[in-house]
Every structure is written in structure tokens, then in C-alpha cells.
Amino acid sequence: MGHRHFNGLKTALLFGVLWAVLLAIWALFFRNSVGMLWFFVFLGLASTAYGYWNSDKIAIRSMQAYPVTEQEQPVMYRVVRELSARANQPMPKLYVSPTQAPNAFATGRNPQKAAVCCTEGILQILDERELRGVLGHELMHVYNRDILTSSIAAAVAGVITSLAQFLLFFGGGGDRRDNNGGNAIAAIALAILAPLAATVIQLAISRTREYDADEDGATLTGDPMALASALRKLESGTQAAPLPADQKLVDVSHLMIANPFKAGAVSKLFSTHPPMAERIQRLEAMAGQQGGITYY
């Protein structure tokens, strides 16, 4: 699908910066300690692979979601079946989370292992057209392989953080040291700044994937304004009924269509989601370029 805001290119560039930070650490401090570098890489990849392979189970369990039948949620089934068929993809498993916090997410390492979950709260505040916009967004996360993208970003960021912590404790790894202690000072500075940079880049990647899912989901449904309307309701709904900032929920919050926690003074740099106003504005512009709304 064509993207008007070059989000795929932005994601690739952000990955390039992330890898550049990792290579800089290796070049400066671990050039003579390749074994140490690969040890941290192995740990990062192993933990991330586990999370990626079990992403659907982890997210569903964190939200205490339960599977639903077509008799229990006929609208969800009808909409997801239609959109899956339009995308020529298999029907995912459907779940509902027993919380009044309005939100939705999709997870799974591929379309064959996908799961889509809505909270009881979102099913109460959205009409069918708006829910269709949300479900189109969530399905595109699966079809765009965003779980894989976020897992790779998390792996690289995790390796950078582990290496930086090692530098902080051991002052420069196994590479060269000068008589003035410059390498130790550089190691401390890098140990502080590198994880921060990696986190900012990882979160920026998450935001670009949200923009893409908005655009691709609106293309799939043919109705950008339906998703825009849903996002308006979610913006106020998540603030009226936020999720508790429990760590297991924090760990899966990036999967959700809206930030599920109470808004604070956190910078946009450290947000997993783009500002709602910008997302809505892009969808409105998309609808305008289409010459109106297309209903299916």
C-alpha cells in the first residue's frame, strides 16, 4: 500500500540509527572483545525471540482476555471476517478483555497465528462503523508484520542497554584505555546516553507503525473518517477509564490502538503512540484526498 507520509522509509532510517548506535559501542569499546559482544547479542535475541513467538499468549494473558464465539460477538465476527476476506488473509482468533478501559489490540507473529482483542469498554462506546475502522487498523498491524518489527527494535535496544550497563560497571569493556582515563569517561557517558537514544528510537519506530496502521486500515475499510471518529472517542474514553500502570500492562501497551494510561507530562519522544490530534488530522486529509467517504 502506498504511504503518503513515507512511514516505511522513516522506520528503515530509524533502524539504521539504532544499528549505528550499536556499531559505535562495538567499535569504541568491544572491538577486542567480540565474544562479550556476541554474548549480549545472544541474550537479547533469545529473550526477544521468546516474546515474539509467544506474543499472542503474553498479550492476551496480560489483559485477562477470554475467547468469544460468533454467537457472543456477532458484530466483531462479521466485521473481521469481511475485512480478512478482503485482504485475502485467514480469520484470526477473537477475544474480549473484561475491562471498561476502551481499547483494542492485535498480536501474533503472523496472520495464521493472529489474535484480535477488544475490551468490553470499546465495544460499548463505538458504533459498528467506528468499530470497523478500529478492527481494520488492528488487522493491518498483523498484515504489516509489526510484531516482528517491534521485536527486532526491542532486541537491538536491549543489546545496547546491556552493553551500556556493562560499560558503566566495568568502565570501557575490553578495548583500549588511555593514560588520562578518557576511555572510562567516554564509557560512562555512552552508558548513560546510548540506552536513552535506543529507547527514543524504539518508541519512534512504534509511532511510525501506528501511522501506517491508521493509513492502511483506512484503505482496507475504505472509510478513514470512521477511524478518525473512533480515535476521538478513544481519546476521551481512555482518560475517563485508564488502565492501571501495572508493569505487565505497560509491557503490552504499545500494541493497543490508544495509549491506555492516564495522560501525564511525558514528552512525545517517550510515547509509544503518536498524538491523537495528528492521527485524526492525517485521516481527515486522507478522506479529503479520496473525495469523501467510501462505504462498503
Rosetta blueprint (number, residue, H / E / L):
1 M L
2 G L
3 H L
4 R L
5 H L
6 F L
7 N H
8 G H
9 L H
10 K H
11 T H
12 A H
13 L H
14 L H
15 F H
16 G H
17 V H
18 L H
19 W H
20 A H
21 V H
22 L H
23 L H
24 A H
25 I H
26 W H
27 A H
28 L H
29 F H
30 F L
31 R L
32 N L
33 S L
34 V H
35 G H
36 M H
37 L H
38 W H
39 F H
40 F H
41 V H
42 F H
43 L H
44 G H
45 L H
46 A H
47 S H
48 T H
49 A H
50 Y H
51 G H
52 Y H
53 W H
54 N L
55 S H
56 D H
57 K H
58 I H
59 A H
60 I H
61 R H
62 S H
63 M L
64 Q L
65 A L
66 Y E
67 P E
68 V L
69 T L
70 E L
71 Q L
72 E L
73 Q L
74 P H
75 V H
76 M H
77 Y H
78 R H
79 V H
80 V H
81 R H
82 E H
83 L H
84 S H
85 A H
86 R H
87 A L
88 N L
89 Q L
90 P L
91 M L
92 P L
93 K E
94 L E
95 Y E
96 V E
97 S E
98 P L
99 T L
100 Q L
101 A L
102 P L
103 N L
104 A E
105 F E
106 A E
107 T E
108 G L
109 R L
110 N L
111 P H
112 Q H
113 K H
114 A L
115 A E
116 V E
117 C E
118 C E
119 T E
120 E H
121 G H
122 I H
123 L H
124 Q H
125 I H
126 L L
127 D L
128 E H
129 R H
130 E H
131 L H
132 R H
133 G H
134 V H
135 L H
136 G H
137 H H
138 E H
139 L H
140 M H
141 H H
142 V H
143 Y H
144 N L
145 R L
146 D H
147 I H
148 L H
149 T H
150 S H
151 S H
152 I H
153 A H
154 A H
155 A H
156 V H
157 A H
158 G H
159 V H
160 I H
161 T H
162 S H
163 L H
164 A H
165 Q H
166 F H
167 L H
168 L H
169 F H
170 F H
171 G L
172 G L
173 G L
174 G L
175 D L
176 R L
177 R L
178 D L
179 N L
180 N L
181 G L
182 G H
183 N H
184 A H
185 I H
186 A H
187 A H
188 I H
189 A H
190 L H
191 A H
192 I H
193 L H
194 A H
195 P H
196 L H
197 A H
198 A H
199 T H
200 V H
201 I H
202 Q H
203 L H
204 A H
205 I H
206 S H
207 R H
208 T H
209 R H
210 E H
211 Y H
212 D H
213 A H
214 D H
215 E H
216 D H
217 G H
218 A H
219 T H
220 L H
221 T H
222 G L
223 D L
224 P H
225 M H
226 A H
227 L H
228 A H
229 S H
230 A H
231 L H
232 R H
233 K H
234 L H
235 E H
236 S H
237 G H
238 T H
239 Q H
240 A H
241 A L
242 P L
243 L L
244 P L
245 A L
246 D L
247 Q H
248 K H
249 L H
250 V H
251 D H
252 V H
253 S H
254 H H
255 L H
256 M E
257 I L
258 A L
259 N L
260 P L
261 F L
262 K L
263 A L
264 G L
265 A L
266 V L
267 S L
268 K H
269 L H
270 F H
271 S L
272 T L
273 H L
274 P L
275 P L
276 M H
277 A H
278 E H
279 R H
280 I H
281 Q H
282 R H
283 L H
284 E H
285 A H
286 M H
287 A H
288 G H
289 Q H
290 Q L
291 G L
292 G L
293 I L
294 T L
295 Y L
296 Y L
